[in-house]
Amino acid sequence: MNTQDIFTQAVIIAILAAGVRMAVPILLATLGELITERSGMLNLGLEGIMMFGTLAGFVVSQITESPWIGALAGFIAGGLAGLIIAILCVTMFANQAIVGVVFNILGGGLTGFIFRAIYGVRTSEVPPRSIGFEPLEIPILKDIPYLGEIFFQHSPLVYIAILLVPVTAFILWRTRFGLDIRAVGGFAKAADTMGIDVYKVRYAAMVLGGALAGLGGAFLSLQLGVYRDMMTQGRGFIAIAIVTFARWNPWIALAGALLFGVADSLQLHLQAFGFKIPYQFLLMIPYVLTVIVLVFSSSRVIPPSVLAVPYIRDRKK
């Protein structure tokens, strides 16, 4: 098969447009983890949080027949999951890495159990479907050659995710809350001395980060209109890697998420074209690309100085 016959202009535009959509759940989770790590907390349970958001978004949108309420449910579910992790890691000083690993295992098992408890065990039956978002075409912008089809003919959550990039940058660099987050993540003891409540800031960062990850998970089920076990497929781990690649910068995080999304879209199109390559190798493309980018970028990365270090306030008697 001639590659020139495959990669036509229309196909390239389709790959890029699908790549933008596929980048959204990773982008939302990355922004959430970026905020969390800026406060000095390492949330390795991002994959599990996204699973809870995926299930909550699907179930609630099907019951209410409203994708907006489903998205809100995913957002809330992620926030509650982040709150639980915050209680364990901030208040009880549990090991953040162990809590994250356990939460991922919990998310994979509990979401599958809840889904079957609600809908029963299904084999040959038609799977239940939820109400998803309809594409929202932006007037005028959708008519721009090439760019209109790639960026301005998506569901509302795609635009919301992209708009959250400058919002996150503004919060981190132009607000008191962002200053507190960076201060706590830079030197928690000094921030406490200056009157910043380290525990409250870390709680807020963890809950907000979890909520964004949950929204990213809800996007998956709302975009497809169906729910499958483990449908996050490692996107939570990819988001954690992209945070390091982005050096805790929301704008670079956007580029990293788009890179993964386009790579994922490319491998799906290559499978559809029928290349005589085992599909397992095609599935590896976005993950291998992420590892390569991370390896070449991580050597010059300086993380927040107290990342993953619990803060224990001195108690004077």
C-alpha positions in Angstrom: 0.0 0.0 0.0 1.4 3.3 -1.1 1.8 5.8 1.9 1.2 8.7 -0.5 -2.3 7.2 -1.2 -2.9 6.9 2.5 -1.7 10.1 4.0 -3.7 12.5 2.0 -4.7 16.0 3.2 -8.0 14.8 4.4 -6.5 11.9 6.4 -3.8 14.1 8.0 -6.5 16.6 9.1 -8.6 13.7 10.5 -5.6 12.3 12.4 -4.8 15.8 13.9 -8.5 16.5 14.8 -8.8 13.1 16.5 -5.5 13.8 18.2 -6.9 16.9 19.8 -9.8 15.0 21.2 -7.7 12.2 22.5 -5.4 14.6 24.2 -8.2 16.1 26.4 -8.4 13.4 29.2 -4.6 13.5 29.5 -4.5 17.3 29.5 -7.1 17.6 32.2 -5.3 15.0 34.4 -1.9 16.6 33.7 -3.2 20.1 34.8 -4.6 18.5 37.9 -1.4 16.7 38.7 0.6 19.8 37.9 -1.3 21.8 40.6 -0.9 18.9 43.1 2.8 18.5 42.6 3.3 22.3 42.8 2.1 22.0 46.3 4.6 19.3 47.1 2.2 16.3 46.9 2.8 13.4 44.5 -0.4 11.8 43.4 0.4 8.5 41.9 -3.2 7.4 42.2 -4.2 9.5 39.1 -5.1 6.4 37.1 -7.5 5.2 39.7 -9.1 8.6 40.1 -9.7 8.8 36.3 -11.4 5.4 36.5 -13.8 6.7 39.1 -14.5 9.7 37.0 -15.1 7.5 34.0 -17.7 5.4 35.8 -19.4 8.4 37.5 -19.7 10.3 34.3 -21.2 7.4 32.5 -23.7 6.3 35.1 -24.9 9.8 36.0 -25.2 10.9 32.3 -27.2 7.8 31.5 -29.6 8.3 34.5 -30.1 12.0 34.0 -29.7 12.0 30.2 -27.5 15.0 30.6 -23.8 14.9 29.6 -23.2 18.1 31.6 -24.4 16.5 34.8 -22.4 13.5 34.0 -19.3 15.6 33.5 -20.0 17.3 36.9 -20.4 13.9 38.5 -16.9 12.9 37.2 -15.5 16.2 38.5 -17.0 15.6 41.9 -16.0 11.9 42.1 -12.4 12.9 41.3 -12.5 15.6 43.9 -13.8 13.1 46.5 -11.0 10.7 45.6 -8.5 13.4 45.9 -9.9 14.3 49.3 -9.5 10.7 50.5 -5.8 10.6 49.3 -5.3 14.0 51.0 -6.6 12.6 54.3 -4.2 9.7 54.1 -1.2 11.6 52.9 -1.5 15.1 54.4 -3.2 14.4 57.7 -2.1 10.8 58.4 1.4 11.2 56.8 1.0 7.9 54.8 3.6 7.1 52.1 2.4 9.0 49.0 3.8 6.4 46.5 2.2 3.4 48.3 -1.2 5.2 48.7 -1.1 6.0 45.0 -0.4 2.4 43.9 -3.1 1.1 46.2 -5.6 3.6 44.9 -4.9 2.6 41.3 -5.6 -1.1 42.2 -8.8 0.0 44.1 -10.0 2.0 41.2 -9.6 -0.8 38.7 -11.4 -3.3 40.9 -14.1 -1.2 42.5 -15.3 0.5 39.3 -15.7 -2.8 37.6 -17.7 -4.2 40.6 -19.9 -1.1 40.8 -20.7 -1.2 37.1 -21.7 -4.9 37.3 -23.7 -4.3 40.4 -25.7 -1.6 38.6 -26.0 -3.1 35.1 -25.4 -6.8 35.7 -22.9 -9.1 34.0 -23.2 -8.7 30.3 -21.6 -10.9 27.6 -23.5 -11.0 24.3 -26.0 -8.3 25.2 -25.8 -4.8 23.8 -23.9 -2.7 26.3 -25.6 0.2 27.9 -25.0 3.6 26.4 -24.9 7.1 27.9 -25.8 10.5 26.5 -22.7 12.2 25.2 -21.9 15.7 24.0 -22.8 16.9 20.5 -20.0 18.6 18.5 -20.0 22.4 19.0 -18.8 24.2 15.9 -17.4 27.6 16.5 -18.8 30.2 14.0 -16.3 31.8 11.7 -13.4 29.9 13.2 -14.7 26.6 11.9 -14.4 27.9 8.4 -10.6 28.6 8.6 -8.9 26.3 6.2 -7.3 23.3 7.9 -7.3 24.8 11.4 -11.1 25.0 11.5 -11.5 21.2 11.1 -8.7 20.4 13.5 -9.5 22.7 16.4 -13.0 24.2 16.2 -15.4 21.3 15.5 -15.3 19.4 18.8 -17.4 18.8 21.9 -17.6 21.6 24.6 -15.3 19.7 26.9 -12.5 20.0 24.4 -12.7 23.8 24.4 -13.0 23.8 28.2 -9.9 21.7 28.6 -7.9 24.0 26.4 -9.2 27.1 28.1 -8.1 25.6 31.4 -4.5 25.9 30.3 -4.3 29.7 30.6 -6.6 29.6 33.6 -4.2 27.2 35.4 -1.2 29.4 34.4 -3.0 32.5 35.7 -3.9 30.8 39.0 -0.4 29.6 39.6 1.4 32.8 38.7 -1.1 35.7 39.2 -3.2 34.8 42.3 -2.6 34.5 46.0 -3.7 30.9 46.0 -1.1 30.1 43.3 1.6 31.9 45.3 0.6 29.8 48.4 0.8 26.6 46.3 4.2 27.4 45.0 5.5 28.5 48.4 4.3 25.3 50.1 5.8 23.2 47.3 9.1 25.2 47.5 9.7 25.3 51.2 6.8 24.2 53.4 8.4 25.1 56.7 9.1 28.7 55.6 5.6 29.0 54.2 4.2 27.9 57.5 6.3 30.4 59.3 4.9 33.2 57.0 1.4 32.2 58.1 0.4 30.0 55.2 -1.6 26.9 56.3 0.4 24.2 54.6 -2.2 21.5 55.3 -5.1 23.5 53.9 -3.2 24.5 50.7 -2.2 20.9 50.1 -5.8 19.7 50.7 -7.1 22.2 48.2 -4.5 21.3 45.6 -5.1 17.6 46.0 -8.9 18.0 45.8 -8.7 20.3 42.7 -6.1 18.0 41.1 -8.3 15.0 41.6 -11.4 16.8 40.4 -9.7 17.7 37.1 -8.5 14.1 36.7 -12.0 12.8 37.3 -13.3 15.2 34.7 -10.7 13.8 32.3 -11.9 10.3 33.0 -15.6 11.3 32.5 -14.6 12.7 29.1 -13.6 9.2 28.0 -17.0 7.6 28.7 -19.0 10.7 27.6 -17.0 10.9 24.3 -17.6 7.3 23.4 -21.0 6.9 25.1 -20.1 3.6 26.6 -18.2 2.3 29.6 -15.5 -0.4 29.6 -13.3 -1.7 32.3 -9.9 -0.1 32.5 -10.7 2.3 29.7 -8.3 4.9 30.9 -5.5 2.6 29.5 -2.7 4.1 31.5 -3.5 7.8 30.7 -3.1 8.7 34.4 0.5 7.4 34.3 1.1 9.3 31.1 -0.2 12.5 32.7 2.3 12.1 35.6 5.1 11.7 33.0 4.0 14.7 31.1 4.1 16.9 34.2 7.8 16.1 34.5 8.3 16.7 30.8 6.5 20.0 31.0 8.6 21.1 34.0 5.4 22.0 35.9 4.4 24.5 33.2 0.8 24.4 31.9 1.7 25.5 28.4 4.3 22.9 27.9 1.8 20.4 29.4 -0.6 21.3 26.6 2.1 20.5 24.0 2.9 17.2 25.7 -0.7 16.1 25.8 -1.2 17.0 22.2 1.9 15.0 21.3 0.5 11.9 23.0 -3.0 12.5 21.5 -1.7 12.7 17.9 0.5 9.7 18.4 -2.5 7.7 19.7 -4.7 8.9 16.8 -2.0 7.9 14.4 -1.7 4.4 15.6 -5.5 4.0 15.4 -5.5 5.2 11.8 -2.6 2.9 10.9 -4.6 -0.1 12.2 -7.6 1.0 10.1 -5.4 1.2 7.0 -4.5 -2.4 7.5 -0.7 -2.2 7.7 0.9 -5.6 8.0 2.2 -4.9 11.4 1.0 -6.6 14.6 -1.5 -4.2 16.2 0.3 -4.6 19.5 3.3 -2.7 18.1 1.0 0.0 16.8 -0.6 0.3 20.3 2.9 0.9 21.7 3.6 4.0 19.6 2.2 6.7 21.9 3.7 5.1 25.0 7.1 4.5 23.6 7.1 8.1 22.3 6.2 9.4 25.8 9.1 7.4 27.3 11.6 8.7 24.7 10.5 12.3 25.2 10.7 11.9 29.0 14.1 10.4 28.9 15.6 13.2 26.9 13.9 15.9 28.9 14.1 14.7 32.5 17.9 15.3 32.9 17.4 19.1 33.1 14.2 19.0 35.3 14.3 20.4 38.8 11.2 19.3 40.7 9.6 21.1 43.6 12.1 20.8 46.5 9.7 19.1 48.9 7.8 16.9 46.4 6.4 13.8 48.1 7.8 14.9 51.4 5.1 15.0 54.2 5.1 18.1 56.3 5.0 17.6 60.0 4.5 20.9 61.9 6.6 21.5 64.9 4.5 21.4 68.0 5.9 23.6 70.8 4.7 22.8 74.3 
